[in-house]
């Protein structure tokens, strides 16, 4: 037979006491008592513990003569609901074996008692000869119940359905309870975890309740749950016993109800936390569920703070996080937004009520966000308060909007829902094969994910071999063990599959996120090619990828080194050109022990100044980051007159924030010709540094000749008439570590050489290539004019690259001052320029003839200003007369 269909004669029916705690429930009291006095059962009573001060008192007078009803009026609300139920417990019939509890808004079905008793095993034949079926009397020497005698409470489904269509709030609450009672609590039952008494629709053994009694907590059901488990008992949950009830219909009432739940829950967790973890009477599954459930409302605090911080930081303040931070940050927001709705959707689907409750799934999302800050406050309050707050009643409306039939769960996943098995047929061979196939696939998935995780971590080069034990053991071996244990021993097959796969996947994802940096698994060296397929169509850009850039290693600017020499001078100068975002190095040498000073303007920083022991020569190295394009005289002065040499080198691709990776200098002892001078070794910490060496020697005689250090490229070799000679060279070091001494040889015409040397390692710019970004455009046209004026695009900054395309109807466009030509045809030309202190506009001419004009200037950021065009631009004439197409590429910085 089905559950609850067996009936016992009155002489075998255990006595049941129905306990109802009421406070000002005038709208629903009659409905409640009518249902509770109509049970299809003989041996039971109904005890009403009433604290009311309104019309409820008068309505109860009409029930005082009912043979099954006993009314208890309390003069105070001492202990709130727990206090009222304790009074009912004290007054109940001594013969009572089971107690049922309902809240005021519930309407239990007539056969509810039979269903509850069936789960307690009271509707089958006696097994021990005393009619008790072993429930509640077998204990060990310490009074702790054993095996099946642990069952003390059967909790049913609070089917909040009576007024589900009243408004959007009731629809949301209805969907919430469906997800919680059909999915969440059923999952707890499957896992063998701690289940909570939910305040209504449950039956508890009278002997256990007499032993434990009721507390005065504002969440008396949760407090009793904890004490039950500490005493060695357990709760069974089933969705196959239901009682319809109301949904809260006002936001204000819902907020107060959930604040009471949050405060009482957190307070009792704080009170009993360590007792539960240390208790020998709970299984590891029950303790695990308690730990998981303990911060149920405290997570509202973290959710509120984390979500607000994330939204404010990223969306409002525009802070940028690494890729893993972005991924996990957004996953936090999205998962919190979707987790509960997805659970509720599953519950609604299993109930077969999606069409009716679809709107409730959406409205609950809004309700959950409304409730979060209030629950956060209440849970924090409970965490620090010494005594719980007072009880806040949730008023009932008595409104009924639904026509209810018998509750039926859709059998989409019948094996996932707990129920007593009575005479079920054995699984078919096809079913066993399908289940085994699912297990094999799950095991294969766990092994595959673990192997991929280990491979990714090992090839990244950033994870120690010992760290690989995490994905190997926790991410693979343990999930496989759980899968095997659940399948072979616990017979929790679907639970084992889901738990094992989730543990394996979650462990490996979290491990990779924390152990492997994004740079180890992502390609940070890509650039973008800008391919403009139609003319004058800004900003419609075709951003093609899969382009191989030349790299971002620091590279010497391909132009001659700027040098100067002077005799018996106190001032030396050069006039070099320089480019935005370049790095210049100045090597200045003077005869004698002098103090060398840089230009007043230019932001030059002294790196090192060295004088040899014989005070024959002083050399200083200076560095600066260039912030504009241009050229100007750069002069250095000395505290005393003497022969001098000056060299300025410029490099691009250098880290502008910290250009120097390592540096060292030294004086060299006098030696005869040919004389070897060694620039000291430095130790680099970053790959692709540019090693720059400088050698200066004061020679006797004339015509000194330099031989550069092996493997290095000479950038300059200069000398004064009085034979002060200077050599500059560089080389790229691909790896890290010591550079080794860089030895150069100087041949003097006569005498000995005394010198100063220096080694400087320039740090390459980050290997992350930013994408070229379109900034803005400015266009114009003219008729019968000899020139065309184009404004500089809005927002252009120094270092941006501007591309100008100008067309005429008949004549050739002249190249304006400061612009470089990319491509040219008879009637069209393309130019580029690196922005630097730009004027308001530029004028383009064609040699003086009047003609028609059209033109545009596009501005881009993120372009390598030292090598703007990476692919030569081309022009092609289309089929329409006068329409030119252009193609080209900018080089990403």
Buried (B, 14 or more C-beta within 10 A) or exposed (E): EEBBEBEBEEEEBBBBBBBBBBBBBBBBBBBBBEBBBEBEBEBBBBBBBBBBEEEBBEBBEEBEEEEBBBBBEBEEBEBBBBBBBBBBBEBBBEEBBBBBBBBBBBBBBEBBBBBBBBBBBBBEEEEEEEEBBBBBEBEEEEEBBEEBBBBBBBBBBBBBBBBBBBBBBBBBBBBBBBBBBBBBBBBBBBBBBBBBBBBBBBBBBBBBBBBBEBBBBBBBBBBBBBBBBBBBBBBBBBBBBBBBBBBBBBBEBBBBBBBBBBBBBBBBBBBBBEEBEEBEBBBEBBBBBBBEBBBBBBBBBEBBEBBEEBEEBBEEEEEEEEEBBEBBBEEBBEEBEEEBBEBBBBBBBBBEBEEBBEBBBEBBBEBBBBBBBBBBBBBBBBBEEEEBBEBBBBBBBBBBEBEBEEBEBBEEBEEBBBBEEEEEEEEEEEEEEEBEEEBEEBBEBBBEBBBEBBEBBBEBEBBEEEBBEBBBBBBBBBBBEBBBEBBEEBEBBBBBBBBBBEBBBEBBBBBBBEBBBBBBBEEEEBBBBBBBEEBBEBEEBEEEEEBEBEEBBBBBBEEEBBBBBBEEBBEBBBEBEBBBBBBBBBBBBBBBBBEBBBBEEBEBEEBBBBBBEEEBBBBBBBBBBBBBBEEBEBBBBBBEBBBBBBBBBBBBBBBBEEBBBBBBBBBBEBBEBEBBBBBBBBEBEBEBBBBBBBBBBBBBBEEBBBBBBEEBEBBBBBBBEBBBBBBBBBBBBEEEEEBBBBBBBBBBEEBBBBBBBBBBBBBBBEBEBEEBEBBBBBBBEBEEBBBBBBBBBEEBEBBBBBBBBBBBBEBBBBEBEEBEEBBBBEBBBBBBBBBBEBEEEBEBBBEEEBBBBBBBBBBBBBBBBBBBBBBEBEBEBEEEEBBBBBBBBBBBB
